[in-house]
Amino acid sequence: MKDECDVVRDLLFSYSDGVLSQTSKKLVEEHLKKCENCRNILEELKQDSKNHEQIKEIDFFKIIKKKLSKKNIIIFIGIIFLVFIITFNILVFNHYNEIASTMEIYLQDNISDEEVENIKNKIIAISDNIELEYVSKEKALERMKNKFGDKAYLLDNYEQNNPFSASIEIKTNTKIETIESSIQDMPGIKKIITYKNNNPYELFIYDNFLK
């Protein structure tokens, strides 16, 4: 009996896995009918096998969960980056559209009041939808002092010999090129500055971080 139990117990692993030949399988089953100890060992093997499968299943789901977590993190980072790019571009081109609709017309020092009025009237005649401001030499100097802040005293010597030019600043929805071509040859104009052909990103970075 003992020898038969030893033989059967050696076969129980294969029996539990279902890989025994029909002859060996029949031998094991006949023995199990009359041997409680071997039946108990078989149940333990089945339980161990079940626990092992559960552990493998748990490990599998842990791996899947970990992979999904990494994937979700990558997707989240990608979405944040995409939102940043879209937002940045909206800010850049809103800023560009704003500044591209402006023009600075710097005037010669010896320009007469009549010539200034002629330039203003010429601009206004092109379109009614124009914001126009005349900036005197004194006001230009005052603006620069405001930019200098606590170091505005460095410009005190320029009160008597003001190096800044008077200008006419305009903002309009009319094509800037149209206005520029209409006034560029008028007397009293020193220089015209527009931003229409500038790089939008360079303008945004300069005005928001470097200026």
RAUR-V108382 format. One record per run of one state. SS is the DSSP state (H for helix, E for strand, - for the rest). FROM is the first residue (numbers start at 0). TO is the last residue. If there is no record, write none. Layout:
BEGIN
SS_FROM_TO / SS_FROM_TO
END
This chain:
BEGIN
-_0_0 / H_1_16 / -_17_20 / H_21_33 / -_34_34 / H_35_98 / -_99_100 / E_101_106 / -_107_111 / H_112_125 / -_126_128 / E_129_134 / -_135_135 / H_136_157 / -_158_165 / E_166_171 / -_172_174 / H_175_182 / -_183_187 / E_188_193 / -_194_198 / H_199_209 / -_210_210
END
